[in-house]
Amino acid sequence: MLDKIIRLALENRLIVVVASLLVLVVGTYITFNMPVDVLPDLTAPTVTIITEAHGMATEEVESVVTYPIESAVNGSSGVRRVRSYTVAGLSTVWVEFTWGTDIYKARQVVNEKLQSLAGVLPADAIPQLAPISSIMGEIMHVSLISDKHNTMELKETADFVVRKRLLAVPGVSQVSNIGGDTRQYQAELDPQRLQAFGVTVGQVITALKGANENFAAGVMKKGGQEYMIRGVGRVRNTADLEQVVVATRGGVPVLVRDVAKIVIGPAFRYGDASANGKPAVVISIQKHPTANTLELTKRLEGKLAELQKSLPAGMKLETDIFRQSDFIERAIDNIRKVLTEGALLVIVILFLFLGNVRTTLISIVAMPLSLLFAIFALRIFDISINTMTLGGMAIAIGVIVDDAIIDVENVFRRLQENRLKPESAQYPARKVIFDASKEIRASIVNATMIIMMVFLPLFFLTGVEGRLLRPLGISYMVSIGASLLVALTVTPALCSYLLPRAKCLEREQESVVVRWLQRLYRPALQLAVTRPKLVIAGSVLAFALAMIPLAMTGRSFLPAFNEGALTVVIVTSAGTSLEQSAAIALQVEKTLLAHPNIKKTAR
């Protein structure tokens, strides 16, 4: 079987070379259009249920909102875990499904379960499904600041201008605004007037709730025309609210202005935000799990630049607080640098050992071809280019080149022996190349298969470990599998083109580096042959000594990542007010900004 592959490659060497060039062109194009991320997607299919219950204490929210939702979704088809987080006025429930579950099917299952809670939850507690996102979905933090506008104006601009424009960018899953004050119409009741008019607080609340609505009253036909009849009750200003009728006394309407004063003020705040120690609205942007982080970041930066031009004078969008793409670019650039340096080192070593440009070139060709085959596999399996996949390629470089070197070196040696024979005893170059490739095919195949078998257990890992390490195994195994294919096809074809007429075949000696290493190796080899027990004992001792630091080495699932940003968590005693917490956080922020190595802060 393998002999036939080698023979076909030599007989159709032009097709093999052209196909290789096609792989290089198409593979390069696919590489530049692949999604790029820090790590593989580690998010199990998760549906997030958010329920607002204004005015309720944490205990009430947990008992009348969170617990019924958890009970409803528990036991649903495919659900593996349900988690929740409850604070005053807000319930968040995460429903995790088994790996491989279609996220849209999962959302449908949860929606059906929520329908069964009609009449169970409080009337104003309406559960909603959060947009689809992932644990790596928070890609950017932006702050909206101003020295000329108050926090209500910042909040309005962030909610009604910035957020809506950013949500329209393809790939954005959610935009959350943190901080600022929400504009609110407030009725300041006068207890004496309420008593004088015989009006209760509940009546005022009911009247105000029903005032801000438009009503349809049917159609009136007159003169061959149809007229829509509607009652316009939408509030436009404080004067409209003051005209709302609360009750009637003796046929005279009691208006809101008779018992209260309507003012515009900030709503009660549940959180606070700042940037660089100044009041701000911090905008958190999350991406869809399938969106390309780098491309989406570029689109967002373009949209934010457009928004900046349309904002009121004095408002500024700061986009350098947090960008996940910065870490991705640094991580990917570091691995690319390692790959490049490794490839260059391999090229130099190949030239020093082989002592010939043509054999070095043939061996080098195996690298891009094998790595591009790995890119094809990642594309097929819908896996992004990340630190794990690039890491798999990086550690595969040695094996990739080794497969090609074994074949090239043997072909070169056989062609050299054939050249040094009398002309009448020489064989055709193609036959020599075929025989030389056939000689070492078993060693190449066996060595490659053994290495691939070592990585097979990665494909049997489940959960997060499997999601993290499987892409590394795929990129590594496909790379060295492709190197085997290249060694059996492309390498013999290139050898038949470049080596038969090479002048270096007439050289009888090895390269200078090889001869020097042989002189160094000869005494060590003689020692190993004459005193094998000493060598074995030394090896066992070295192994035992190596186990000592290994036993003392720490262990962790993942290394610590340096994103260039730190998260500082401040814990205060229970019951601390928002104002006091904000003051403490502001003091911490100012202390951090005083450090020369800290550029920006946001909270």
N, C-alpha and C positions, 0 to 999 in steps of 0.2 A: 504493500500500500504506500509506504513512505518512499520506496524506490520509484514508484510510478509518479509521485508528486515531484520528486527531484528531476526525473527525466522529462516530464511535461514542462517544467519551468525552464529547463535548458533548451528544449525544442521550440518553446514559444517565448524566448527571452525578451523579445521586443514588446510583446503583449504584457509580460510581467512588469517591465520597466515603466511602460505607459500607465498601467493600472496603479503602480506605486505613485507616480506623479499625480494621478487623479486623486488618490487617497490624500496626498499632501495638500492639494488645493482645496478639496471639499472639507477635509478635516480642519484646516486652518480657518475656513469660513465658519464652520460650526462652532469652533472654539471661541471665536470672538462674539458669538451670539448666544453662548450658554449662560444660564443664570448663575450668579456668583453670590455666595453667602459665607458666613463664618463657619457654621457647622451644618450638617444635614438637619432636615426638619425633624425635631424631637418631640413634636406636639402630637399627643394622641388626639383623635377626633373628639373635640370638646364643644359642648353647647353651653353658653353662659346665659343664665336667667337673671335679669336685674329687675327688682321691684322697689319702687319708691313708696314709702308709707310715712308721709309728712306728719310730724307731731307725735309720733309714737316713740316710746322709750325702747331701748335695746331688747329688754326682756319681752315686751309686747310684740315687737317685730319678729323675734325668734319664734314665739309660740303661735301667733296667728298668721304669719306669712311664711317664714322659712321652713318650719316643720311640715306644714301641709304640702308645700312644693316638693320637699325632699321625699315625703311619703308617696306622692303621686308618681314621681319619675323613677323611684327605686324599683328594681325588678323589671324594668322595661327591656325589650329585646336589645341585646348587645351592650347594655350598660354594665360597666365594670367597677365604677366608683362614683360616688356623689360626695362633693365637698361644699361647704357653705361658709359665708362670712357675713356676720350681722352687726350693724352699728345702729345708732339712733336714726330712724327714718329711712334706712336702706337695707335691703336684703340682696345678697349676691349668692347664687347657687351655680356651681360648676358640675355639669354632668359629663363624665368621661366615658367614651365608648371604646370597644375593643379595637385594636389596630386593624386598619384596612376597611373600617366601616365608612361608607360614603357620608360625608359631612352633611349633605343636603337631606339624605334619608334620616340621619340622626336628628336633624332639626325638625323634620316632619313628625318623628316619633315623639319628641318633647312637646311639640305644639299640640298634638292630640291629647297628651296627658294633661296639659294645662287647661284644655277645654273642660275637663272634668271638674275643675276647681271653681267653675262659675257658681256663685252664691256661697262659696266657702270662705274665700278671702274677703277682707274688708272692701267696701264699695270703691274706695279711692285708691286701693292697692292693685294696680294692673301690671301683671308680670309681662316683661318684654324680653325678646331674645336679642342679645348683643350681636353685633356683626362678627363674621368669621375672622378669627385672628389666630396667632400662635404665640408661644412663649418668647420667640425671637422677633415678634412683630413690631415692637416699639422702635421705630427707626430714626425718629427725629424729635427733638424738643425745640420749640421756638418761643421766644418771649416777646410780648407786645408791651412796650413801655412808652412813657411820655412825661415830659416835665410841664406840659401845658394843659393836660386833660386829667379829669378825675377818674377814679377807678370804675365808676358807673359807665362813663363814656368808653373806657377801654374794654369793659366787658361787653357792651353792646356791639362795638366794632368787631370784637373777636367772635361773638356768637352769630351775628347776622351778616357779616361780610367775609371775614377770614375763614371761618369754619366751613361755610357753604361753598366757597370757592375751592378750598382744599379737598373737600369730599368729592368734587367733580373730577379730580385727577384720577385717571385709570390706575387701579392698583391700590388705592387708599381704602382701607377697611373702616377706620374710625378716626375721628378727630375729637379730642376731649380738651375742653378749656378749664383750667384750674385757676382759681383766684378771681379777684375783681368783685365788684358789687353789682347785683342784679337790680335794675330799676323797678320800683314798686310803687303803686298807688296805695297810700295808707290813710285810713280813716281814724282820726283822733277823736274819740267819743267824749262827749261832755255828759257826765253822770247826772248833773242837775237838770239839764235839758231833756235827757232821756226820761227822767222821772216826771218832769213837768208835762211832757207830751204823752206819757204813758206808753212809751215804746221800749221794747227789750233789745238787748244786744243781739239776740238770735234773729229778730226781725230785720235789723240792719244788715246782718250778714246775708240773710236770705235775699233781701232786696238787691244787694250789691252783686251777689252771684248771678242773679237772673237778669241783671241790667245790660250786661255786655254781650247781647245777642241780637241777630237779625232774624225776623220771622217772615215766612211766606204765608200769604193769606188768599191764595188762589188767583183766579183770572176774572176780570170784568170785561164784558163785551159791550161796546157802545159805538154806534156809527160805523159798523162794519170793521171795527178795529178791536183787537184784544190787548188788554192792559194788565200787566203783572202787578199784583197788589202785594206789597211787602212792608213790614214794619222795620225801620232802620233803628237799631238800638246800640250799635257798636260805639264804644266810648272812644273819643278822640283826645280829650283833655280833662283836666280836673273839674272844669265847669260842668261838663256833661254828667259826671258822677254826682256832683252836688245837686243836680236836678232830679235825681232818682227818687221816686215815691216810695216811702217806707210804710206808711199807713195813712188812714184817713180818720180825722176826728171832727165829728159834726159836719161832715161833707167837705171838709177842708183837707187837702192832702198835706201830709207831713213829709217834707223833703229831707234828704240826707244833710243838707246844709243847715237845717234847723237843729240837728242833734249832734253834728260832727263837723270837723274841719278836714278837708281832703288835701293832702300834701304828697309830694313825690320824694321818696327817700330810698335808701338801700334796704333790700330784703335781709332777713336774718341769715348770717353767714355760717356755713358748716366747715369752711376751709379757707386757707389764705395762701397767697403765692407772692414771690418776689424774685427779682433778678438783679444780681450784684448789689444786694442790700436796698433796692428801691422797689416800691409797689409795682406789680406787673401782673399780666395774665399770661400764664405759661400754657402753651399749646402743645399737647402730646399727640403725635401722629403715629398711627398703627397701619401696617400694610396687610394686604391679603396674603395668606400663606404661600400662594404660588407666584407672587410678584417678585420681580428681580430687584433686589435692594438697591443696587448701584444705579440702575436705569431710573427707578422710581425716585431716588434721591435727586437725580439731575432734573427730572420733570418738576419735582416739588420746589427746587431752588429757582427754576425758571418762573414758576407760578408765583412764588413769594416775591420775586423781583418785580413782577407785574403788579402785585398787590401793593407793594411799597409805594409805587407811583400814584396809586389811587386813594391812599389813606389820607385822612385829614392832616393838615400841616402840624408837625410836632410829634406825631406818632411814628414809632420806629419798630420794625421787626428785626430781632436779633436771631440769626440762624446758626450761630456757632456754639450754642450751649451744649448740645449733644447730637452727634450724627453717628449712627451705627456704621455708616459706610466708611468712616475714617478708620475704624478698627479693621473692617473687612479689607480695605485697600492695603493697610499696613501688613496684615497677616498674609494676604495673597502675595504681596510684593516680596515679603521675606521668603516665602516658599519658592516663588519664581526665581529669586536670587540664588537660593540654594540649588535649585534645579539647574540654573545656568552655570553656576560655579562648578557643580558636579560634572555637568556635561563638558565644560572646558577642561577640567582636570582629567577626565577620561580621554579626551582628544589628545592632550599633551602626553599622557602616559602611553596611549596606544602608539603614538608616533615614536616615542623613545624606545618602546619594546619592539615594535614591528620594523622600525627604521625605514618605513616606506610610506609615501603619501597616498598611493592608490589603495593599499590594504587598509590604511587608516580611514580613508573616505568610505570604503565599503562597510567597515564596521560601524562607522558613525551613522550611516543611513538607517540602521536598525532602530536607533533611538526615536526619532520623530515618528516613524511609521508605527512602531509599537505603541507609543503614547497616544497617537491619534486614534488608533483602534480602541484604546481605553475611553477616549472621549466619545466615540460612537456608542460604546456600551452605556456610558452614563446618560447619553441622550435617549437611548432606547428605554432605559429604566427610569427616566424622568428624575435623575439625580443632578443636583447642582455641582458646580465647581466650588469646592470648599477646602478647608484645611485637611480634612480626612482623605478626600479623593486625591488631592495633590501630594499629600504625604505618602499615599500608596504608590503613586508614580515615582516619587523621589527615591524610595527604598527599592524600587524595581529596576532602577537604571543599571546597577551593577550586573544583575542577571541578564538584562536585555542585551548589554554589550558583550557579556560573556558568551552567550549563545552564538553571536555573530563572530566573535574572535576565534572560537574553537574551529568553526568551519573555515574561515578565511585563512587562518594560520596553517591548517592542514592542507588546504588547496594550494596555498603558496609553496609549502614545502614539497608537495608532490610535483607541482609544475617545475620547481627548481631542480628536483631530481631528474625529471624527464628532460629538461633542457640540457643538463650536463651529460646525458647519454649521447652516444654516437647518433648521428641523424637518422641512420637506417633503423635504429632500435627505438626511436621516439614514437610515442602514441599521439593520436590527435588530442588537442587541448581539451575538447569537450568531454572526451572519454575520461581523461585524467581528472577533470573537475568532478564528473559524476562519481567516479570511483572514490575520490577523496571525500566527497560529501557523504557517500554511502558508508564509508568507514567509520565516521564519527556520529552518524545519525542516532545510533542506539544510546550513546552517552549523552547526547543533547536531550533526547526525548526523556530518558530516565531521570536525568538531573532536574529537568523542568517539571516533570510530573511530581517528583518527590517534594519539591518546593511548593507546588500548588496544593498538594495534600495537606501541608502544614497549616495552610490558611482556610481549609474547608470548615473547621469548627466555628469560624466566625459566622457562617451562614445558618448555624443552628441556635445562635443566641436569640433570645426573645426580649421584648420590652425595649427600654431605652438603650440598653447595651447593644442590642442587635441593630437598632436604628442608627446608632452612632458608628459602629465598627463595620457594618456590612458594606457601606460604600468604599471603605478603605480596602476591604477584601476584593470587591469587584474590580476596582481600578488596578490593584496589584496583580490579581490573577489574569485579568484580560491582557494587561501589559506584557507579562511574561509568556502567556499563551500566544499572543501575537508575535512576540520575539521568536518563538519556536517556528511559527509559520514563515516568518521573514527569513530565518536561517535556512529553511528548507526550500524556499522559492526565490526570493529576491537576492539573497547573498550569492548563490550559485550563478544566477543570471548576470549579476554585476561582475562577478569574477570572470565569467566567460568573455565579457566585453573589455575589461580593464587589465587583466593580468597576463594573458598568453604572450603578448608582445612586449611586456615590461622588461627593460634592460636590467633591472635589479635581480632578475631570475638567474643571471650569470654569476652573481656574487655567491661565493661558497661559505662565507663566514656569517655568523649571527651579528646583530647590531652590537655596538660598543657597550650599551647598557646591559644587554643580556649576557655578554661575555664577562663583564665585571661582576654581575650578580652570580654567575656560575662559579667564579673563583671564590666568592664569599660563601657560597652555599656548600662547596665541596668539603670543607672541614666539618661543618655541622652534620652533613650527611654521613661522613665517616664515623663521627661520634655516635650517631643514632644506630648505625649498623653494628659497630663494634661493642657498644655498651648500651644495649636496649633497655636493660633493667633500670639504669640510671635515668634515662630519658623518661621512662614510664613513671618512675617515682617522682621525678621533678614535676611532671604534668599533674599527678594526683595532688601533690603539695600545693601547686599553683591554684588548682581548682578549689581546694579546701580554704586557702587564704582568701580567694575571691568570694566565698560564701559569707565570710565574716561581715564585710561592709554591706553585702546584700541584705543580710538579716537585720541590719541596723537602719536600713533605708526606709523612709516613710512611704506610705501608700495613700493614693487618692484616686478617685474615679477619673477626674480630669485635672490637668494642671491649672494653676492660677492664671487667668487671662488679665493682661494689662491693657485696658481699653483707653487709658489716658484720662479716666474719670473715676472719682470715688463717690460712694453713697454713704452719707453720714446719717445715722439714725439716732434721734434724740428721744429718750424715754422720760416722760414726766409722771408724776403721781396721778392716780385716778382722780378725775373730777377737775383737773386743771382747765381753766377757761381758755377759749380760743385766743383771746387777746394776750393772756400771759404766755401761752405756748408760742405765739407769733413773736413776742418780745424776746423770748429765750432764743428762738431760731434766728432772729435778726442779729442778736449779739454773736452767735456762733458764726453766722455768715460774715460779719465784719471782721471777726478774728481770722477766718480763713483767707479773706481777701487781703489781709495784711501780709500774708506769706508771699515771698517773691516768686515762688514757683506756681502759684495758683492764678490762673488767668480769668476764669469766670465761675460764678456760682448761681444756682437757681434752686428754689424750693417751692 
